[in-house]
Amino acid sequence: MMKNRVEKNIEISKLFDCYKNLLTDKQVEYFELYFAEDLSFQEIADEKSVSKTAVHDAINKIINILEDLESKLKLSEKKEKINLLVNQYESDNSKINEILQKIKEIN
């Protein structure tokens, strides 16, 4: 099933958070104008004195770079798995404490 646009944008934003330091300043700026400030291709084109097509191509290139980096490095995926484990540990903390208490009682 295809992801809806909101889910896709969230996913791309997570990748940007992981890999933005590997992008050029211009790529970061275009990404932030489009995704964070929610400007249209035309608004960015007008602001940067370039064509709408140039902005469209730049945004698509940035997305492709981010997806390519993730497919090779998997940092975002690993970060998400770590967060899930941490959250699971935190939610199971009382159980761990209970087990530790029982072990202490055996001693």
C-alpha positions, -999 to +999 in steps of 0.1 A: +000+000+000+013+034-009+020+059+019+000+090+019+017+124+015+018+132+052+034+099+061+059+103+033+068+139+044+073+127+080+095+099+067+115+123+046+118+148+075+132+120+097+158+112+071+167+149+068+173+151+105+197+121+102+215+132+071+212+170+067+249+175+076+258+155+044+238+179+022+250+212+007+239+245+023+217+251-008+201+217-005+194+223+032+179+257+024+156+243-004+145+214+019+137+237+047+118+262+025+097+234+010+091+211+040+095+232+071+082+266+058+057+249+034+065+271+005+054+260-030+078+253-058+067+286-074+072+306-041+107+291-037+115+298-074+104+334-071+125+339-039+156+323-054+151+337-089+151+302-106+125+283-125+098+263-108+112+232-127+146+238-111+131+239-076+111+207-084+142+190-097+163+201-066+137+188-041+134+155-059+172+152-060+174+159-022+147+133-015+166+108-037+199+116-019+182+111+016+166+078+005+199+066-010+218+074+022+192+056+043+193+025+020+231+023+025+236+035+061+202+027+077+208+053+105+172+064+107+160+028+109+186+020+136+177+051+155+140+041+154+148+005+166+169+019+195+141+043+205+116+014+205+139-007+227+144+022+251+107+028+253+101-009+259+127-009+286+111+021+303+077+005+302+090-027+316+110-010+343+087-020+372+089-056+361+127-055+362+126-039+396+102-066+409+126-093+396+156-076+412+137-074+445+129-112+443+166-119+436+176-098+466+151-118+488+166-151+477+201-138+488 
